[in-house]
Amino acid sequence: MPTNALTVRATMTAVSASTPLQMAVFSARPYDRQFLDQANQQAGLPARLLYYDVALDEHTAALAEGCQLVCVFVNDRLDAPSLRALHGHGVRAVLLRCAGYNNVDLAEAARLGLFVARVPAYSPEAVAEHTLALIMTLNRHTHRAYNRVREGNFMLDGLIGRTLHGRTVGVIGTGRIGLATARILRGLGCTVLGHDPAPSAAFAALGDVVPLSELLQRSDIVSLHCPLSEQTTHLIDDAALALMKPGAMLVNTSRGALVDTEAVIGALKSRRLGSLAIDVYEQEGPLFFQDRSGQIIDDELFARLMTFPNVLVTGHQGFLTGEALEEIAAITLANLGDFAAGRACANAVG
């Protein structure tokens, strides 16, 4: 049984069957409300969900006053000050509606006796298919062609792509999303290489597991599908980029800080890196999931990235399919049910 599932049992006496549960949902967007409300009704739990479009941090934690739980996403801050503030307002559980938990101070959560649970896996095909969409768009310049045709320009100069069939793709991280990505690419006729400290046995049917340096040297396309940790922060740095094939493509649909943005800009400027597609960005917190179209974006690194015609950026939408949102909401409400009942939770973290 996970440790925090044991420690939270002591708090269950404060959450009796007659006490309606309240959960503050931070960084909430209309689609979060739609799918969480639907899952709440289907679960039949006496839970009241309060939605806030602001991100959670030490200062916004007060919005959770009177709530036993908070529900958070990838850019919410759950450092020690934030967790202490939440605990002081009566919060006893943190539910992440995502797989990664690098934004949670787990040691502090354990000290406070907080129940922490995540959504460990959801529709891996959703992220894998978005990865393919980014690869195909960059490879065949369809984003540039779309803009040209809308302006009445039907010239094909500058739109020469590469046939994907027969190319070598390196998949870093062979978990469920990495495997789904590898299956798609293998089906397109690509040679697939994989790297993972603990490679999935299922990958053997899709490609060869190789050391990271070999993967970088051999791959025409490198796609990142690993969690963010102390070991993987800036996994793609100057040294890694120097190993990559000249003109190779780099794709990141995992976590922004896997890539050293300054190093990538340098590789793009020197023409060593052929193209870059990112659905995540290491400083995405102030930008993503917001409408900044009428404002000046003062992130200089992001502004420099956007000047390159061979860079494609999407705003962390790899997970955004109806199927994935439905699964995320259902698992989040199941985690809530485990907390309410004082049961061991298979998705507990810590």
C-alpha positions in Angstrom: 0.0 0.0 0.0 1.4 3.5 -0.9 2.8 5.4 2.1 0.5 8.4 1.7 -2.5 6.1 1.5 -1.6 4.9 5.0 -1.0 8.4 6.4 -4.2 9.8 5.0 -6.3 7.2 7.0 -5.8 9.3 10.1 -7.6 12.2 8.3 -10.6 10.1 7.3 -12.4 10.7 10.6 -12.7 14.3 9.5 -14.4 13.3 6.3 -17.5 11.5 7.4 -20.2 10.1 5.1 -22.4 13.0 6.1 -19.9 15.6 5.1 -20.1 16.7 1.4 -16.7 16.7 -0.1 -15.5 19.9 -1.8 -12.7 20.0 -4.4 -11.1 23.2 -5.8 -10.1 22.6 -9.4 -7.3 25.0 -10.4 -6.1 25.9 -13.9 -9.6 24.9 -15.0 -10.7 25.4 -18.6 -14.2 24.8 -20.0 -13.3 21.3 -21.2 -12.1 20.4 -17.6 -15.5 21.5 -16.2 -17.4 19.5 -18.9 -15.6 16.2 -18.4 -15.1 16.5 -14.6 -18.8 17.3 -14.0 -19.8 14.4 -16.3 -17.4 12.0 -14.4 -18.7 13.3 -11.0 -22.3 12.6 -12.0 -21.4 9.1 -13.2 -19.4 8.3 -10.1 -22.3 9.2 -7.9 -20.1 10.9 -5.3 -21.4 13.6 -3.0 -18.6 15.9 -4.3 -18.9 19.6 -5.1 -16.4 20.9 -7.6 -15.4 24.5 -7.5 -13.6 25.7 -10.6 -10.9 28.4 -10.8 -9.1 29.4 -14.0 -6.0 30.6 -12.1 -3.0 28.5 -11.4 -2.4 27.2 -7.9 0.5 28.7 -6.0 1.2 29.9 -2.5 -1.0 33.0 -3.0 -4.0 31.5 -4.7 -4.2 28.5 -2.3 -6.6 30.6 -0.2 -9.3 29.9 -2.9 -9.3 26.3 -1.6 -10.6 27.4 1.9 -13.3 24.9 3.0 -12.2 22.3 0.5 -10.8 18.9 1.5 -9.2 18.4 -1.9 -7.6 20.3 -4.7 -7.3 19.2 -8.4 -4.3 20.5 -10.3 -2.6 20.4 -13.6 0.9 20.5 -15.0 1.8 24.1 -14.4 0.3 24.5 -10.9 2.9 25.0 -8.3 2.9 22.5 -5.4 6.1 23.5 -3.7 6.5 23.4 0.1 5.0 26.9 0.7 2.0 26.1 -1.5 1.4 22.8 0.2 1.7 24.3 3.7 -0.8 27.0 2.7 -3.2 24.4 1.4 -2.9 22.3 4.5 -3.6 25.4 6.6 -6.8 26.0 4.7 -8.0 22.5 5.5 -6.9 20.7 2.3 -6.0 17.0 2.9 -5.7 15.7 -0.7 -4.0 16.7 -3.9 -5.3 15.1 -7.1 -3.2 15.6 -10.3 -5.1 15.3 -13.5 -1.9 14.4 -15.3 0.8 11.7 -15.2 3.8 13.8 -14.2 4.3 15.0 -10.6 7.6 16.9 -10.9 5.8 20.0 -9.7 4.9 18.4 -6.3 7.2 18.5 -3.3 6.5 15.0 -2.3 8.7 15.2 0.9 6.7 18.1 2.2 3.4 16.4 1.2 4.4 13.3 3.2 5.4 15.4 6.2 1.9 17.1 6.1 0.2 13.8 5.7 -1.4 14.8 2.4 -2.9 12.3 0.1 -1.4 12.7 -3.4 -2.7 10.8 -6.5 -2.2 11.2 -10.2 -3.5 9.9 -13.5 -0.6 7.6 -14.4 -1.7 6.8 -18.0 -4.4 7.9 -20.3 -5.0 7.5 -24.0 -1.3 7.2 -24.9 -2.4 7.2 -28.5 -3.6 10.8 -28.1 -0.1 12.1 -27.5 1.5 9.7 -30.0 -0.8 10.9 -32.7 -0.1 14.5 -31.9 3.6 13.6 -32.1 3.0 12.3 -35.6 1.0 15.3 -36.6 4.0 17.6 -35.6 6.5 15.4 -37.5 4.4 15.3 -40.6 3.6 19.0 -40.5 7.3 20.0 -40.2 8.4 17.3 -42.6 6.1 18.4 -45.4 5.8 22.1 -44.5 2.0 21.9 -44.4 1.7 24.8 -42.0 3.6 27.1 -44.4 1.6 25.7 -47.4 -1.7 26.4 -45.6 -0.8 30.1 -45.0 0.5 30.5 -48.6 -2.7 29.2 -50.2 -4.9 31.4 -48.0 -3.0 34.3 -49.5 -3.5 33.1 -53.0 0.2 31.9 -53.3 0.3 28.4 -54.9 4.1 28.4 -55.5 5.9 25.2 -54.2 9.3 26.7 -53.8 10.7 26.1 -50.3 8.2 23.3 -49.6 10.3 20.3 -50.5 10.0 17.6 -47.8 11.4 14.2 -47.1 9.7 10.8 -47.5 9.2 9.5 -44.0 9.2 5.9 -45.1 12.7 4.5 -44.6 13.9 7.1 -42.2 15.3 6.3 -38.7 13.4 7.7 -35.7 14.8 7.6 -32.2 12.2 7.3 -29.4 13.6 8.3 -26.0 11.4 6.8 -23.4 9.6 3.5 -24.1 6.7 3.8 -21.8 3.1 3.6 -23.0 3.3 6.8 -25.0 6.7 6.0 -26.4 5.5 2.5 -27.4 2.4 4.0 -29.1 4.6 6.4 -31.0 6.9 3.6 -32.1 4.0 1.5 -33.4 2.8 4.3 -35.6 6.2 5.1 -37.0 7.0 1.4 -37.6 3.7 1.2 -39.5 4.9 4.1 -41.7 8.0 2.1 -42.6 10.5 3.8 -40.3 13.4 2.2 -38.6 12.8 2.7 -34.9 15.4 3.0 -32.2 14.6 3.2 -28.5 16.4 4.3 -25.4 15.2 4.0 -21.8 17.0 3.2 -18.5 14.3 0.5 -18.0 13.2 -0.4 -21.6 9.8 -2.0 -22.1 10.0 -5.6 -23.2 7.3 -4.8 -25.7 9.7 -2.5 -27.6 11.7 -5.4 -28.9 8.9 -6.1 -31.4 9.1 -2.6 -32.8 12.8 -1.7 -32.9 16.2 -1.9 -31.3 17.1 -0.6 -27.8 20.4 1.3 -28.0 22.5 3.6 -25.9 21.4 7.3 -26.0 24.6 8.4 -27.8 24.0 5.8 -30.6 20.3 6.8 -30.9 21.3 10.5 -31.3 23.9 9.7 -33.9 21.8 7.5 -36.0 18.3 9.1 -35.9 16.9 11.4 -38.5 14.1 12.3 -36.0 14.5 12.3 -32.2 11.2 12.2 -30.2 11.1 12.6 -26.5 8.7 10.6 -24.3 10.2 10.5 -20.9 9.3 12.0 -17.5 11.0 15.1 -16.1 13.4 14.3 -13.2 16.7 15.5 -11.9 18.4 13.0 -14.3 16.4 14.0 -17.4 16.4 17.8 -17.0 18.1 19.3 -20.1 18.6 15.8 -21.4 19.0 17.5 -24.8 21.8 20.0 -24.2 24.8 21.2 -26.3 26.5 17.9 -26.0 23.5 15.9 -27.1 22.8 18.2 -30.0 26.4 17.9 -31.1 25.9 14.1 -31.4 22.8 14.4 -33.6 22.8 14.1 -37.3 23.2 17.5 -39.1 19.7 18.4 -40.3 17.9 16.1 -37.9 14.5 16.9 -36.4 13.8 17.1 -32.7 10.3 16.6 -31.3 9.2 17.1 -27.7 5.7 16.3 -26.5 6.7 15.3 -23.0 8.0 18.0 -20.6 9.6 21.3 -21.6 12.6 21.2 -19.4 13.9 18.0 -21.1 15.3 20.5 -23.7 17.8 23.2 -23.0 16.1 26.0 -25.0 19.2 28.1 -25.3 21.2 25.2 -26.6 18.5 24.4 -29.2 18.4 28.0 -30.4 22.2 27.8 -30.9 21.8 24.6 -32.9 19.1 26.1 -35.1 21.2 29.2 -35.8 24.2 27.1 -36.7 21.9 25.0 -39.0 23.0 21.8 -37.2 19.5 21.1 -36.0 17.2 20.9 -39.0 13.9 21.5 -37.4 12.2 21.6 -34.0 8.6 20.7 -33.0 7.5 21.3 -29.4 4.2 20.9 -27.6 5.9 21.8 -24.3 8.3 24.5 -23.3 10.4 24.8 -20.2 9.0 28.3 -19.3 5.5 27.6 -20.5 3.8 28.5 -17.2 3.1 32.2 -17.9 2.2 31.4 -21.6 0.3 28.2 -22.2 -3.4 27.7 -21.6 -3.9 31.4 -21.8 -4.9 33.9 -24.5 -1.9 36.2 -24.8 -2.8 37.4 -28.4 -3.4 41.0 -27.3 -0.3 41.2 -25.1 3.4 41.6 -25.6 5.1 38.3 -24.8 8.3 39.3 -22.9 9.9 35.8 -22.9 12.9 36.4 -25.1 13.8 32.8 -25.6 10.3 32.0 -26.8 10.3 35.0 -29.0 13.5 33.9 -30.6 12.2 30.4 -31.2 9.2 31.8 -33.0 11.4 33.6 -35.5 12.6 30.3 -37.1 10.5 29.0 -40.0 11.6 25.5 -39.2 10.2 25.6 -35.7 6.6 24.4 -34.9 5.0 25.1 -31.5 1.7 24.0 -30.1 0.5 24.9 -26.7 0.5 21.6 -24.7 -2.4 20.1 -26.6 -1.0 16.6 -27.1 -3.4 15.2 -24.5 -6.4 17.1 -25.9 -8.8 14.5 -27.3 -12.3 13.7 -26.0 -11.3 10.2 -25.2 -8.2 11.3 -23.2 -10.2 14.0 -21.3 -12.9 11.4 -20.4 -10.3 9.0 -19.1 -8.5 11.7 -17.1 -11.7 12.8 -15.5 -12.8 9.3 -14.7 -9.5 8.3 -13.0 -9.4 11.6 -11.1 -12.9 11.0 -9.7 -11.9 7.4 -8.9 -8.9 8.8 -6.9 -11.3 11.1 -5.1 -13.5 8.1 -4.3 -10.5 6.3 -2.8 -9.7 9.3 -0.6 -13.3 9.7 0.6 -13.6 6.0 1.4 -10.1 5.7 3.1 -9.1 3.0 0.6 -5.7 2.3 -0.7 -5.3 4.1 -4.0 -3.4 2.4 -6.9 -2.6 5.8 -8.3 -1.2 7.3 -5.1 2.2 9.0 -5.3 4.7 9.1 -2.5 
